Amino acid sequence: MTSFLQRAVSLLATRLPLPLVPIILLCLTCLSAHAQTQTETRQQLLQYLESGQLKDAVLLGQQAVSRWPRDPLFRHYLGVAYFKSGDPKQAQEQLARACDLDPKDSATHFDLALVLLSQQNYVVAATELETSIRITPSNALAHVLLGRAYLNSNRSVQAIDEFKTALKLEPAIRLGHYHLGFAYSSLGRNEEAIAEYKTELQRSGEHPEVVYELGHSLLESGKDEEATTYLQRAAQLDPKNSNVWYNLGKAQVLSGHAAEAEASLKKSIDLNATDPSPHYQLARALEKLERADEARAERQRFAELKKAQPATAGMATARDQ
């Protein structure tokens, strides 16, 4: 309560019967809360969001939207509060309404895209990011996210353009070269992918996914020994990743290290028992180790799992072997 209201209540208390004082106090407090301006409410709501007081942010946001239903910023803030609270449906509804009220606010389109990306709605997310970029073309992160949305909707060539634009705008943007490398890899352009992954490692240090993808692209390029070096490091950085152990085992088979490959492929199988591919490579390793009966059993297991595997489509689908 403000000092003015405190003085008013004190004055009233000297002139009114005692039972009326709490009622007057309550009325004045309600009037004070109602008198809070839009600007003050925005500041309070933003403070709640920045300090992580999400329940308070949602409650105040709901009250603000009810009081000022055509204020796009309150819709935006409430959408962010919902999203951070784990309610993407409500977040999407409020952010979409904010976009309707102020279609030229790039930040609202950007945040709506984040919600859509979290729901793997890549096509619609791409549309929102395109709109955000038309309004603010200098947002490097928006270009990266649009590139990822394109990649996940099988538009790799467009993704490459977005990643290049992001790097031009912000050369040091984290994982920018990794994303560009991944886009090249998705098109089978492994030499270009390798160059981007190595640049990312030089700029950002060892990131498990970058080390793994570099090893994978080297393997796809037939550089088995070099691939093994990076995949061994990836296995140290991310030992619970079955794909890392599978590709390491495959590289070891191809580079003539069958005994090491057996151990790697068995780890891959332990981590993902339904994947048929490690059994195929394990059969090859066992054949090189002259253990024909075991190799035959692994080929049979590969065939059984392959038959049981559901049909897939799109990027990064099941391996043939």
C-alpha positions, 0 to 999 in steps of 0.5 A, a space after each residue: 500500500 502506498 504512503 498516501 493510502 496509509 495516511 488515508 486509512 489512518 485518517 479514516 480510522 480516527 473518524 469511523 467506527 472500528 468495524 468499518 476500518 477493515 472494509 475500507 482498507 480492503 476496498 482501497 487495496 482493491 482500487 490500488 491493484 486495479 489502478 496498476 497501469 499497463 506499463 507497470 503490469 508489463 514490467 511486473 510480468 517481465 520481472 516474473 519471467 526473468 526471475 523464473 516465477 512462472 506461476 506468478 507470471 501465468 496468473 498475472 498474464 491471465 489477468 492482464 489478457 483479461 483486462 487488456 485483451 487486444 494488447 499483443 505483448 501481454 499475449 506474447 508474455 503469457 505464451 512464453 510463461 505457458 511454454 516455460 511452464 510446460 504447456 505448449 498448447 496454451 503457449 501456441 494459442 497465446 502466441 498465435 493470437 499475439 501474431 494476429 494482433 501485431 503481425 509485424 513483431 518478429 520476436 513473437 513469430 520467433 517464439 511461436 516457431 520455438 513452440 512449434 519446433 518443440 512439437 516437431 511441427 517443422 513445416 509450420 515452424 519454418 513458416 513462422 521463422 520465414 516471417 520473423 526473418 522477413 521482418 528482422 533479417 539480421 537474426 542469425 539464430 533465426 536462420 539457424 533454426 530455419 535451416 534445422 526446420 528445413 532439414 527436418 522437412 527434407 529441404 536440405 538445399 534450402 537449409 544450406 543457404 540458411 546456415 551459410 547466411 547465419 555464419 555470414 551474419 555471425 561467424 562465431 555462432 555456436 554449432 553453425 558449422 556443425 549444422 552446415 556440415 550436417 546438411 552437406 552430409 544429408 546430401 552425401 557431400 561428405 568432403 564438405 561435411 568433414 571440412 565444416 565439422 573440423 572447423 566447428 571443432 577448432 572453434 567450439 572445442 570437443 562437442 560429442 555430436 560433432 566428433 561423432 558426425 565427423 567420424 561418421 562422415 569420414 567412414 562414409 568417405 572410406 577413410 576408415 583409420 581416421 574415422 576410427 580415431 574420431 569415433 573412439 573419442 566420440 565413444 569416450 565422450 558419449 558412451 551410451 550412444 549406440 550409434 557411436 559404438 555401431 559406427 566405431 565397430 564398422 570402422 574397425 571391421 573395415 580397417 582390419 581390427 576385428 577383435 576390437 570391432 567385436 567388443 564395440 558392436 556388442 556394446 552397440 547391441 547392449 544399448 539398442 537390442 532391436 537394431 539389426 545393423 550391429 549384428 550384420 557387422 558383428 557377423 563380418 567381424 566374427 568371420 574375419 576371426 574365423 568363428 563361422 558358427 557364431 557369424 552364422 548366428 549373428 546373420 540369422 539374428 540380423 535377418 530376424 530383426 530386419 524383418 521385424 523392423 517397421 518401414 520408415 521414410 525420410 531422413 536418417 532412416 534405418 540402415 541396410 547393414 
